[in-house]
Amino acid sequence: MKSGKAVGPDDIPVEVWKCLGDAAVEFLTNLFNRVLESERMPVEWRRSVLVPIFKNKGDVQSCSNYRGITLMSHTMKLWERIVEAGLRKVVEICEQQYGFMPRKSTTDAIFALRILMEKYRDGQRELHCVFVDLEKAYDRVPRVELWYCMRKSGVAEKYVRVVQDMYERSRTVVRCAVGQTEEFNVEVGLHQGSALSPFLFIVMDQLSEDIRQESPWTMMFADDIVICSESREQVEENLERWRFALERRGMKVSRSKTEYMCVNEREGSGTVRLQGEEVKKVQEFKYLGSTVQSNGECGKEVKKRVQAGWNGWRKVSGVLCDQKISARIKGKVYRTVVRPAMLYGLETVSLRKRQESELEVAELKMLRARKSGCRLSADNPSLNRHLIVVEGFEYLNESRSHVVGGLVLLVGSHKANGF
């Protein structure tokens, strides 16, 4: 567990256990063994603080535009990580799930979707994609259904009871700028900010076991679901099956945020409906942070990446323009903050020379940026060795090899038709 995290109600940071070294290991081992044996965790671990974080979009006075983050005991989070390690040994997650899985990432899912769309564009065939959004996914998870999915996944009853104990009698307070509420019970949903919650959520994939298609026709990244088909009627039918399977178990498909995209759309191909309501039709969609366009272009995505790079640059310009800081440190900061933001997801697209030039020009402007009388010269070879983003193209090529290799293993012996 990383240091510097916000503490829970007990005010004991993880740094305390790190400082105690072997003594902490022995103490925590005994404590966790007792909790596992008794299936009862300390009362102090059941308390948490809920902090609403604005999503930076929509009305600031609307509660739906806030994401709640739960501040929990760090010792409790260590216990959750141990439980998660035990669960991962026995639970087999479906291949269509890319979220919170070893050797899988957002770029794998983005690349699989892009290459599928490209194949259909090249073949002049229609491809219909629905991007399903689950309304308040983490907050709406019915705990009874979670226990059902855990048992169906082969989790031992003892571990089911241990996880149930984590959620029994849990209480929280809401902390905001004007103060703190009274403590109240939390009886539904998963803990936001919990170390175990992401894995518990993907265990809920058992609810869609009978309706999932092979990847890339169905792809999931936690609550981000993509359904693809060769016909509008088929994708509409699949969407209705997903809606029924999820909503009968207490989840809810968002009618306003679920969107539909068609590749190589023919005139009069129509749109998709969900329970009689027309699903919003789009020409581009921001999938896992990367803009996917139905026409296959990536110009908008490159511009957004350049803007993201500049946003990262501004956050650390105080470091990059400080003459007292060595070029080596500046280079490390640049490669850690600016380059990942600028190049995110670009390993999944084929960049034209013009688009590569946009990235090069953006970098040269950054190198020439002035602040407080400081100038980062683009003609300084020593500095360029540390800051040069053009080397990022080599980084992109290396990333592409990993993404393609992972996709080949994923598709394997069950290649999709036309994929």
N, C-alpha and C positions, 0 to 999 in steps of 0.2 A: 504494500500500500504506500502511495506517495506521501511525502511530507507536505506541510503547508495547507492542508485541507481544513475547512471550517468545522469546528467541533460541534458535538451534539449537546444535549442538556447536561451531561455529566462533566463537561469541560475538560475531559482527559484526551489530549491529542495523541495520535499514534507515535509521535516523537518520544513520548515518555517510555513506551515499550522498547523502542529502538535504542534509547540511551541505556536501558537496564540490561541489554544484551542477553547473555545466557540465563540470567536469573528470570528475565521476562519469559523466555522460551519455556523454562520449566514450570513457571507459575501458570502461564496461559494453557500449556498442555494439560496440566491437572484440571484447570477450570473447565476447559472445553470437553474433556473426557467426562467430567461430572455432569455437565449440561446434556451431553449425548446420552449418558446412561439414564438420567432422570427424566429426560425429555421436557425439562423446564428450565428456561433461562431466567436470569435475574430480572426483577421487576424494573430496575432502572433502565434496562435495555428496551423496554416497551414504550418509553416516552420519546418523543421527537419534536422538532420544531419545523413547521412548514413555512417556507419563504416563497412568496409569489414573485416570479421573474417575468417582466414584460417582454413579449415576443418582438417588439419593435415594429409592429404592424397593427393597423386597426385602431379602434377607439380605446384610449387608455382607461376609460371608466367601465369597460366591459370585462367582466371576469373571464370570459372565454378567450381573451387575448393574453392571458397570463399562463405561465407554466409553473406549477408548484414543485419546488425542490425540497426534499425532506432532509433535514440535518439530523443524523443519528449518531449514536455512540460509536466511536471508532473501534472499540473493543467488540461491539456487536458486528461491525463490518468485517472484522477479522474472522469472527465465527461464521458469518455468511460465506466468506470465501472458502472456508474449509468444507462447509456443506455443499457448495457448488462443485468443488473438486470431486466430492463423492458422487454427486448426481451425474456429472458428465461421464463418469466411468460406466454407468448403466443405461443412460438415456441415449437412444439413437435418434438424432435429429435428421429430418428429411433433407434430401439433396437440394431441394428448391429453396432452402433457407440459407441466406447469405449473412444474416446478421448475427454478430457475437459468436462467430464460429472460427476455430483455428484455420489458418491458411486461406481464409476467405475475407474479402473486403468489399467496400462499395464499388471500387473500380472493376471488380470481376462482374458484378451485376450490370453495371453501366455498359461495359464492353459487350457482354452477351446480348443485351438489348440492341445496342447499336449495330452489331454485326448481323443480327437477325433482320433488322429493318433494311440494312444495306443489301442483303441477299434478295429480299423481295422487291426492292427498287430496281436492282439489276435485272431481275426476271420479269419486270413489268407486271407484277401481281399485287393484289391488294393484301395488306396486313392490317388487322384491326387490333388495337391495344386499348385496354381500360386500366387506368391507374386508380386503384381502390384506396380510399382513405377511411380509416376506422376512427369514429368520433370518440375522443377522449379515451384512447385505447387502454392505457395503463390504469386510468382511474375507474374504468368500467368493468374490469375483469372480475367476474363473479368467482368468489373463492371456492364455492362448492364445485364449480366446473374445473378449477385449477386442481383440486384434489383428485377429481375424476381423471383428468389428463395425466397426472403424475402416476396414478395407479395403472392406467392403460399403457403408459410408457415403460412399465416394469420396475418402477421405483419401489423399494422395500417399504413395508408399512411403517417401520420405525422411522425412516427418513420422512415419510409423509407426515407423521405425527410431530416430528421435529420442526418441519416447516410450518405446520399448522400452529404450533406453539409460538412461532415468531409473530404470527398475526393475531393471536388471541389477546384480548384486552389491551390492544395497542391504543395509545392516546397521543394526541398532538395538540399544539397551539399554533396559531398563525401569527407570524411576526412581520410587520410592515413598518413603513416610515413613521407612522403616527402612534405605534405602540404594539401591544400584544393582546390576543384574545384570551378568553378562558379556555381551559383544557377541555377537549371533547374526544369521544370515541371515534375510531376509524374502522368501519365495518365492511368496506367494499374497496376493491382495487388493490394494486400493488404499490409498494412504497417507492415514490420517486426519489432517486438518489441512492437507493439501496444497491449493494454490490451483487445481490442475488436476483433482483427483480428482472434484469434483462434475460437471464437464462430461464427463469420461470415463465416469462412471456412466450418465448419460443417453444417451450414445452406445450403451450396451448395449441400448437400446430396440429395436435391430434384431432382437433375439431374439424379440420379440413382434409383429413386423411382420405376420405372416399371421393373427393371431388377434385383433388389436385391433379394437374397434368405434369408431364415431364418438363424439366427445364430445357429450353428457355420459354416454353409456352406459359408456364407459371413460375414466377420468381417472387421471393419474399425477402425483405430485409426488415425483420421485426414486424412492425405494423404497416410497412410500405409494401403493397401487393400490386403486381402487374399481371394481367391476364391477356394473353394474345391468342388470336385465331385467324384463319384465312377468310372467314365470312363474318359479316355483321350479325347475322342471325345466331351463329354459334357463340360469338363472344357475348352477346346479350343473354343467351341461355346460360352460359357459364357464370356470368355475373349474378343472375338470379339464384343460381345454385349456391354461390358463395354467400349471398345475402341471407338466404334461408338457413344455411348451416350455421352462420355466425349469430344471427339475430335470435334464433330459437334458443341459443345458449347464453343470451344476455349481452352480447356485443352489439354494436350498431354501426352500419355503413353510412357514412356521411353523404347525404344527397347533394350538398352544395360544393363539396371539395373533391368528390369523385369525378374524374375527367376521362374523355374519350378522344383518341387520335387515330386517324386512318392514313396509311402509307399508300401512295399510288391510287388515291381516291378517284373513282369513276363518277361521272355525272349522275346524280340521282341515287347515290348509294345510301342516302338516309342517315339516320343517327341511331344511337342506342338509348333504350328506355329502361328505367328501373322502377318497377311497380307502377307503370304508366307515366312516370315522370321522366322528362327528357334529360339525359346526362349531358353536361356541358361539353361541347366539342371544341377542341383546340388544335392549333397547328404546331405548338411547341409546349413542352412540359419540363419543369425542373425536377428531374429524377435524381434523388440522392445527392443534390447539390450541383448537378451537371445538366445544362439545358439540352434537351433532345428535340430536334426539329423534324417534322414529317418529311420535309424535302431533302433531308440529309446534310444540309449546310451546317457549318459550325462557326460561322463568323460571329454570331451573337455570343456564343460561348467564349470565344477568344477575347472579345471585348470585356466580358464580365470577369474573366480571369485576370486581365490586365488591371481592371478596377480593383479587384480583390488584392492584387499585388501591391497597388498603391496604398490601399487601406492598411495593409500590413506594414508597409514602409513607414507610413506616418506614425504608426504606433511605436516604432523603434527608431525613429529618426534622431531622437536625442542621443541614442547610443552610436548610431552610424555616423553622426556628424561631430562626435566628441573627439577632439584631437588628442585627448589624454588616453584614449582607449586604443589598444593595438589593433592592427589590421587583421590579425588572426582571430581575435574575439569578434570583430565586426563581421568577418566572413562567416563565423559560426552562427551569429545571430541572423545574418541574412539567409543562410541556408536553412535555418530552423523556422523562421517566421515568414519571410517574404517569398522565397522560392516555392515552398509547398502550396501557398495560397495561389500563386500565379499559375502553377502548372497542374493543379489538381484536376484529375479527370482527362487531361489532354493526351495521356497515353492511349486513350480509347478512340481517338480520332486521327484522321490523316490530315496533317496540316499542310496547307499550300505555302509556297514561298512568301506570298504576301502576308499570310498570317504569322509565319515565323518572323518576318520583318517587324510586325507589330510588337512582338515580344522583345525583340532586340532593341527597338527604338525606346520602348518603355524602360528597359534596363539602363540604357545610356542616359536617359533623362534622370533616372534615380542616381546614377553615378555622378551626375553634374549638379545634383540638387544642392541648394545653399540653405544653410540655417545658422544663424548666429555667427556669420562671417566665415563659416567653414565650407570648404569646397572639396567634394569628392571627385577627383579628376578621372575621367575615363581614359586618360592617356597614361595613367600610373600603372605599369605592369605588375608591380608588387601587390597593389591593392586589387587589381583585376583577378589575380590568382585566387583571391579569397571571395570576391563578390560576384564574379562573372556569372550571369544567368544563362548565357549562351551555352555553357557547359550543361545546362539543364536539358538540352536536347539529347545529350548522351544519356542523361538520367532518364528521360522519357523512353528512349530506345531500350534501355535496360528494363524499365518497368513493363514495357510492352511484352518483352519476352516472358516475364513472369506471369502476366495476365493471360497471354495466349496459351502458355503451358498449363495454367490452371484450368482454362476453359476446355482444352483438349481432354484433360483428365475428367472434367465434369461431364462432357457430352458422352465420351467413351463409346460403349457399344450400343447405346440407344439414341442415335442421332435423330434429330427432329427432321420431319419432311421439309426439304428445301433448305436446311440449315447447314 
